[in-house]
Amino acid sequence: MSSSTPMTNIVFRRPRWSFLGTGFRPFFWLGALMSSIWMLLWLLLLEGQWHLNGYFPLPYWHAHEMLFGFVSAIIAGFLLTAVQNWTGHPTATGPSLLLLVLLWLVGRAAMLLGNTLPPLAVITMDMAFIPCLMFFIARPIIAAGNTRSIPLIGILGILASCNLLVHLGGAGYFPSALAPALQATVNVITLLMVIIGGRVIPFFTRNALPQTHIRQFSWLDRLAIGSVAVLLIIEALTGIGALTGVIALAAGGLNLARLLGWGGHKTLSRPLLWVLHLGYLWICAGLIAKGLDAYLPGNYRSIVIHLLTVGAMGTLILGMMSRVALGHTGRRLELPPGMTWAYLLLTLGAIVRIGGPLLLPAHIMAVLLLSGGLWIAAFGLFLFRYTAILWRPRVDGRPG
């Protein structure tokens, strides 16, 4: 991760338990574990082998848990680690990190218990995590005067607001808000990926391949990020229409131009790098598909959503977890044996989930089972190779 302040300037006590040394450790491990188990639960629900007693319709429960359970855990792990690195101030470690972990677990339990609890209790239990995360992210950013990272606090606030609207819609207080709030959540996380990806992907590529010419233009970065932010606002206000389509196409093109300057073609021999470039390419494809959906006959909304979720979020998360866990435990940036297969399995799963309904509409259940199984295999392989890395102390003896 790029850093304006070296990690050596950070002073905090070493926790007695390495697993709570830095935010990426518990949240990467629990997020990967949860995504595998919850994907299995989703497949069982689809097959009628399991029943969930909650106030969300099943597809919305699945969407909520993957966005506000799985993705939010990875966002927490990344930001708690990155903001500490960027500001030179600790975020959450030891007891404070344990508090965040427990709040996240309480939210997952509440979403499983569903109607056995009053709706207000479910909302309160699940809502507590992101505002608390905001506190631990905002404190070091403000203390360091790191104005570049202040938008991240606002994005977390918008995510918390989306979560509230989703719950209010699911519980019947504001039913018309449910679907738009989930769509807004996908857009907010896309904006976060564009911001973070623009910071770390060219930085990681330049560090690993110093001979590669990386082209970055501040005006293009501003336009690429700004276009996604405008798309988020316009779509929230007007839905999918001609104006949204134009903005989405422009956002996709601008981000593709940005990506092409980062030297992705030079990374094919480095899985730790090409997986991040591939993840950003999925973002571009999702934005362009959203633009085309406004003009083409038929409804391609599901394709757009899964380009941005299974494709972009899944790929960037798996790639970022792999890289961050190695670098921040003092290990060489070399993938453990077999981890490239996790990238390939996830990529195949994304292709099946996106293309399968178009090519095999009469076999949609088989498509969902296959793509879900590939997702479980990919993150299961990550857990197999990274559990010891995430639970054990740094190999260089440093705290964290």
Secondary structure, DSSP 8 states (H G I E B T S, - for coil): ---SS-GGG------SSGGGSSTHHHHHHHHHHHHHHHHHHHHHHHHTSS---SSS-HHHHHHHIIIIIIIHHHHHHHHHHHHHHHHSS----THHHHHHHHHHHHHHHHHHHGGGS-HHHHHHHHHTHHHHHHHHHHHHHHHHT-GGGHHHHHHHHHHHHHHHHHHHHHTTSSGGGHHHHHHHHHHHHHHHHHHHHHHHHHHHHHHH-TTS-----HHHHHHHHHHHHHHHHHHHHH-SSHHHHHHHHHHHHHHHHHHHTT-GGG-TT-HHHHHHHHHHHHHHHHHHHHHHHTTSSS--HHHHHHIIIIIIIHHHHHHHHHHHHHHTTT--S---TTHHHHHHHHHHHHHHHHHHHHH-GGGHHHHHHHHHHHHHHHHHHHHHHHHHHHHS--TT----
